[in-house]
Amino acid sequence: MAICASGHIYDKTKFSECPWCRAANGNAVWETRMEANIPGTEPIKTMPISKDPHTAPIGERRDHTEENKTKFFSTVSDAKKNERTDPVAGWLVSCEGVEKGRDYRVHFGQNLVGRGKNMDIVLEDQSVSRDSHLFIIYDYKHNNFVIQSGTSHGLIYRNDHLVTGAEELLSFDRLEIGDSKFIFVALCGEHFKWETSGE
């Protein structure tokens, strides 16, 4: 075994130089296999393998194809499309249930909550309706929040009170959505409001 100047450990019997450094520089890694000096066979075989020596065992490594790169970046791009860019106004924090400890941003305007990937706040709790279990609305003009029951049959409780229509949502209110419980934390309110370019 050998150690290169960067501190990588590699097998000198298989590589003439550090494969990690060579891959980092964008060059193909060359695998060198030492074989017994048997008459009629070549003592050393050298063949190109993947630029990324981390991905698979020798002989099974493959370059990232353009197709795979495109698939990866399109997935990232699709995720970004669903990500809202308007300012955060508050958070929904899971304190009990399958998503305990996770938080979700509440943005300006209407925030649809459900399991569907097209929702603004996507919950994983299977007891939550897929589409529009509820709405959390930040009204910028009046600088307050409203919670409203959605278009599904799912129920919502605010501070153990059944939400049947639209009502004001206050910071540190406790919400029960499906089998999960959340605390709502407001950023905007009495002490803070985002300034807009028109003000």
C-alpha positions in Angstrom: 0.0 0.0 0.0 1.1 3.6 -0.6 0.1 7.1 0.6 0.0 10.0 -1.9 0.9 13.6 -1.2 -2.9 14.3 -0.5 -3.0 11.5 2.1 -5.0 8.9 0.1 -4.1 5.3 0.6 -4.0 3.1 -2.6 -2.6 -0.2 -3.7 0.7 0.2 -5.6 0.3 -3.2 -7.2 -2.9 -2.0 -9.0 -2.3 1.7 -9.6 0.8 3.4 -10.9 -0.3 6.6 -9.2 -3.1 7.7 -6.8 -6.5 7.0 -8.4 -8.3 9.4 -6.2 -6.1 12.4 -7.2 -6.3 11.3 -10.8 -10.1 11.2 -10.8 -10.3 14.5 -9.0 -8.3 16.1 -11.9 -10.8 14.7 -14.4 -8.6 12.0 -15.8 -9.6 8.3 -16.2 -8.2 6.0 -13.6 -6.0 3.3 -14.9 -6.3 -0.1 -13.3 -3.1 -2.2 -13.3 -3.5 -5.9 -12.5 -0.4 -7.9 -11.7 -0.5 -11.5 -12.7 1.8 -14.4 -12.2 4.6 -14.6 -14.8 3.2 -17.6 -16.6 4.6 -18.4 -20.1 2.2 -17.2 -22.8 0.5 -14.6 -20.6 1.2 -10.9 -20.2 2.6 -10.1 -16.8 0.8 -6.7 -16.5 -2.6 -5.7 -17.8 -3.6 -2.0 -17.8 -7.1 -0.9 -18.7 -9.1 2.4 -18.2 -11.9 2.4 -15.7 -14.3 5.0 -14.2 -13.2 8.6 -13.4 -14.9 8.0 -10.1 -13.1 5.3 -8.1 -15.6 5.6 -5.2 -18.7 4.3 -7.0 -18.2 0.6 -7.4 -15.7 -2.2 -7.1 -12.9 -2.4 -9.7 -14.1 -3.9 -12.9 -17.7 -2.8 -12.2 -17.2 1.0 -12.1 -19.0 3.0 -14.7 -18.8 6.7 -15.7 -21.8 8.9 -15.0 -23.5 9.0 -18.4 -25.0 12.1 -19.8 -28.4 10.4 -19.4 -27.8 9.9 -15.6 -26.6 13.5 -15.2 -29.6 14.8 -17.0 -31.9 12.6 -14.8 -30.2 13.9 -11.6 -30.3 17.5 -12.6 -33.9 17.3 -13.8 -34.9 15.8 -10.4 -33.2 18.6 -8.6 -34.8 21.1 -11.0 -38.3 19.6 -10.4 -37.8 19.8 -6.7 -36.9 23.5 -7.1 -40.0 24.2 -9.1 -42.2 23.2 -6.2 -40.1 25.3 -3.8 -41.7 28.7 -3.0 -39.5 31.7 -3.2 -41.6 34.3 -1.5 -40.5 35.2 2.1 -41.1 32.9 5.0 -43.8 34.2 7.3 -43.8 31.5 10.0 -43.3 27.8 10.6 -45.3 24.7 11.3 -43.2 22.5 13.7 -44.1 18.8 14.2 -44.0 17.9 17.9 -45.7 14.5 17.8 -46.2 11.9 15.2 -44.3 10.3 12.3 -42.5 13.6 11.4 -41.7 14.7 15.0 -38.9 17.4 14.9 -39.4 18.5 11.3 -40.4 22.0 10.4 -42.3 23.5 7.4 -42.1 27.0 6.1 -45.3 29.0 5.9 -45.1 31.6 3.1 -47.0 34.7 2.0 -50.6 34.1 0.9 -52.3 30.7 0.9 -50.4 27.6 1.9 -52.1 24.3 1.0 -51.3 21.5 3.4 -51.7 17.8 2.5 -49.8 14.6 1.4 -49.8 15.4 -2.3 -46.5 16.5 -3.9 -48.3 19.5 -5.3 -49.1 20.9 -1.9 -47.1 23.8 -0.4 -46.6 21.9 2.8 -46.2 18.2 2.1 -46.8 15.9 5.2 -46.0 12.2 5.2 -48.6 11.2 7.8 -50.8 8.7 6.0 -53.9 9.9 8.0 -53.6 13.3 6.4 -55.6 13.9 3.2 -53.6 14.0 0.0 -55.1 17.3 -1.3 -56.0 20.4 0.7 -56.4 18.9 4.2 -56.3 22.5 5.4 -55.1 26.0 4.4 -52.7 28.3 6.4 -52.9 31.8 5.1 -50.6 34.7 5.8 -52.5 38.0 5.1 -49.7 40.5 4.4 -52.1 43.5 4.3 -53.3 42.9 7.8 -50.1 41.1 9.0 -51.9 38.1 10.5 -52.5 34.4 9.9 -55.7 32.5 9.3 -56.3 28.7 9.4 -59.1 27.2 7.4 -60.4 23.7 6.9 -59.7 22.3 3.5 -61.7 20.7 0.8 -61.1 17.2 2.0 -63.0 15.3 4.8 -60.0 15.4 7.2 -60.5 17.2 10.5 -58.2 19.8 12.1 -58.1 20.8 15.7 -56.6 24.1 17.0 -55.9 24.1 20.7 -58.3 21.1 21.0 -61.1 23.0 19.2 -62.4 21.7 16.0 -61.8 24.1 13.1 -64.9 24.1 10.9 -64.3 27.3 8.9 -61.7 30.1 8.9 -60.3 31.5 12.1 -57.3 33.5 13.3 -54.1 31.5 13.9 -51.8 32.8 16.6 -48.2 32.0 17.4 -47.7 28.9 19.5 -51.2 27.6 18.8 -51.2 23.8 18.8 -52.6 22.0 15.7 -53.8 18.4 15.4 -53.7 17.3 11.7 -54.4 13.6 11.2 -52.4 11.6 13.7 -49.8 14.3 14.0 -49.5 17.4 16.3 -47.8 20.6 15.4 -47.0 24.0 16.9 -47.4 27.1 14.8 -44.6 29.7 15.1 -45.2 33.1 13.6 -42.3 35.2 12.3 -44.5 38.0 11.0 -46.8 39.8 13.4 -46.6 42.5 16.0 -42.8 42.6 16.1 -41.9 42.0 12.5 -43.2 42.5 9.0 -41.3 42.1 5.7 -40.8 45.4 3.9 -41.7 45.5 0.3 -40.2 47.6 -2.5 -43.4 49.6 -2.8 -43.3 50.9 0.8 
